Amino acid sequence: MHELSLFAHVPNSRVAHVKRALKTVTGMPGVPLLEHHLIYKPKRNRQTIGGAAGGNSSAGPANAAAAGDFYYLQLVADILKDENKDGSPAGELSGSPAPPSQQNIDVMEIDTAADQAATSSKAGEAPYDIRKQKWTIRFSDLPEVNGKRPVTSRMVHNAAVHEGDALSFVDSLGYTPVSEYVLSGDYFVYHNIYITITRLLLPSQPFSPFPTNSLRQLDPADSFLLQASIKVLSANEQETMNKGVEELKTIRAELKGVIELEPGDRLSLDTRVR
């Protein structure tokens, strides 16, 4: 799946104004968004996979693997979503526009002990148990080099874990957690475009995003990030890709004078492990 996006930095003083503009353009009020993100990286690096430094660099598949890049993975839980509702509200494009409620993610069932499988906890319930959330494994590739399109374009993949212990599963893949954050804000839907205006918050204790009043802002200025994005099933579908780009151009024009939407900085969106 391919994601096409435009971004804008929103100072705290302009958040209310931008939300009013989004409500006017989209015809809907903002819907609260609260996501818990766990960041994972591979336990082994190129050196440990490829062997000791100074060894034979041309020997076998281990060194071939060592020549490739390693990427961070995320586990994402929507901790405000009603457990009876399925999927995220993001619109997607395939041959024809998809309804906003439809999502295109794989569903995974992980073998584990029965008592480890549980449904999502609703916001406000205590204690918050990270192993009782409905997690989605998310991979985002390095964005394409700017110039091909007037938007940020990159390959993404989501796999929803509906049953089992997602954290143990990611650990078994050879990944270890390195950080976490909570994404807090609102989302809007405009045709096939999923628009979020959010800020990053940090839990006061690991894996404990509640109560929300204990969260602290990552940015001392408490600014927000606006992202407008469209999912396209395949980058090879040029007609659909072009349609997605045109829709993003439309929302950029609609919001001109209120906020300036631009492609994201490629290096700041780099998901490779250094």
C-alpha positions, 0 to 999 in steps of 0.5 A, a space after each residue: 500500500 502507498 501513502 500520499 501525504 501533505 503536512 503543516 506545522 500548527 502553532 498552539 495559538 492557531 490550533 482552534 482557528 485551524 480546527 474551525 477551518 477544517 470543520 468548515 471545509 470537511 463539513 464535520 466536527 473533529 473526532 477525538 483521536 488518542 493513539 498509543 505508539 510503541 517504537 521497536 528496532 531490530 535487536 541485531 545490527 549489521 555488524 552482528 548479522 554480517 559477522 565480525 569486522 574484517 571478515 570475508 564480506 562476500 561470504 554467504 547470505 548473512 553478509 548479503 543481509 548485512 548490506 541492507 537497511 534495518 527499519 523501525 516498526 511500530 505497534 499502534 493502539 487506538 485507545 479511544 476506539 469503541 471495540 465494536 467498531 472495526 478499523 480506522 476512519 482513513 479513506 483509501 483509494 483503489 480503482 474507485 474511492 473507498 468509503 472512509 470507514 473501510 481500511 485495507 490492513 491484514 489481520 493476524 491471529 497469533 498463537 498464544 495462551 488463551 488468557 493473553 487474548 483480550 479485547 481493547 480497554 476503553 479510555 479511562 479504565 484502570 489499570 491500563 494493560 498494554 497486553 489487552 489492547 488491539 494493536 496494529 503492527 505498522 511499517 513505514 518505508 523511507 519516502 520517495 525522493 522529492 521531485 517525482 510528485 508534489 506530495 510525500 509518497 511512501 510505502 506503508 503496511 499495517 497488520 492488525 493483531 486481533 487475537 494474541 499477544 502482539 508484544 510477544 510476537 514482535 519480540 519473537 521477530 527479533 525486535 525490542 522496544 526503544 521508545 513510546 509516545 501518545 498521539 493526541 488530537 482530532 481527525 477529519 475526513 474529506 472525501 478520500 483524505 484522512 486529516 489529523 491534527 495532533 501533538 505528541 505526548 509522553 507517558 510519565 511511566 512506561 506503558 502507562 498513558 492514563 490518566 491523560 492529565 499525567 502526560 507531558 508534551 514532547 514539544 515545550 511550545 505545545 505545537 501540533 502537526 497537521 497531516 492530510 493523507 490518502 492510501 493507495 493500494 498500489 503505486 503501479 496504478 498511475 491513474 489512482 496515484 494521480 487522482 490521490 495527488 489531485 485530491 491533496 492539491 484540492 485540500 491544500 487549495 481549500 486551506 490556503 490562507 489558513 495553513 500551508 500544506 507542504 510535503 514532509 521533510 524526507 530525512 525527518 520521516 526516515 524510519 531506518 535504524 542508524 
